């Protein structure tokens, strides 16, 4: 299986503690790195996890709260000092560009690469929108509901080519240089004129894997409807049940609510995080979530999730 | 002796590494905290060293390079979340306010305390200027020379009251409520009309201690002239002798240059820091400095310097 991993760089919330860094994650898909959110200190966490800065071209920002954004400028400054020349793409609420341009001009004067801001859509309906695509992945933004406009992200592995049926290739003596064509959909006609369609020469590929990141958000009953086919879901669980009122007030979710989304969406696994700094121990959050959805894990800094 | 300590929160340079954080220090003078510079991640270093956020009212910024500034906004955001209501004073180049106000409005909306920016002087001569004063300390800015306007800071303990001569007080049966007056300069007349001047009733206080912070700067031959009476000097030593050309090019100092400033200024002790990320081991920098000025130490994160 080709690599599809999620590195948890930070899974705390607004108030950083000695236990948790502010939010950031890196999706490693076949050695291309995609960052989600970038709180203060993210560049150090990248280093700690031995992730190559040069492999990072795309950063997705869920919403413009400081604990999801304020590591960007220092990260860009470091990329500049490291001699980067290739563009860096940032997908965020349209307001970010206006906030960052004066800072970039001042603190990163003479930047040798472009910082390209892509405005995330403003949603009117609960419909994911494609915001990035390359040959291995489609990234969708999904609307969340928080104190200011917020998006989740779905990383959907693109359909892969089918596997070749070695026995048929050998039996029909199909030359090696034809294999790529066949994987891409071609059939084969023998010298005798017998036609073998693509489907007889290949096995279908495994179903594409899919990672969804949903933070920060209040409990959103419509969310499971757009998470179909998700393998691993990260959903914020800032609070436990005893602080459900505070969760509602601040437009965050409880662990049980995160698990309800996972259960209704039918995902394979749930990772919870974005813990309130009031908790010294998140195991009660885990217990709450597992009571609703057993395949739940707690995010921790340094964790690598295989999707 | 009353407390006068310097906490090294970060002593690396522009490129953060696993070994060194970007620049920040805290001067603890009688439990009032004064921060000097505030690179990314400073708030976490504050926590690591168990320094109380509530004791911090004054932040001095030497110059507006990101590695000295970019921890400010996340720190202010945290102070806000912690419920701060007292003003925070920032002493920095005049440009900082214009850069930070839009960020503060956006990321720290509804701040319950004032952030008061004080513009540091623009120097025309090598003369320290008083930028802050309270009953225990005078803080002076001194001009440095870097790629953009830069200041060092001198923290000079204010003259303290003399010690009372207990034997004289007892002998003359001076009532206790008079002691404060005597410490502040009064003499005493006995019932018989004999006058004892202040000087016979007290011992002089120890000489006030003094801490100077000089970073970032090229070697500045005029600097020792304004550092007279400094007890402990922190001077940047970004490079070693083998990179002296690079030091000159980037307007930084070598370890030997830092030591030369210390020797010529006649300070008691020198701390060097702001190490280039190219060094895995700073002991050669220490050796270089000690060859010129033996009372040199290497700054390290977590170090507490007694002034």
Interface residues (C-beta under 8 A of the other chain):
Chain A: X14 X15 X16 X17 X18 X22 X40 X41 X43 X44 X47 X48 X64 X65 X66 X67 X69 X70 X71 X73 X74 X77 X78 X81 X82 X95 X99 X102 X103 X106 X107 X108
Chain B: X14 X15 X16 X17 X18 X22 X40 X41 X43 X44 X47 X48 X64 X65 X66 X67 X69 X70 X71 X73 X74 X77 X78 X81 X82 X95 X99 X102 X103 X106 X107 X108
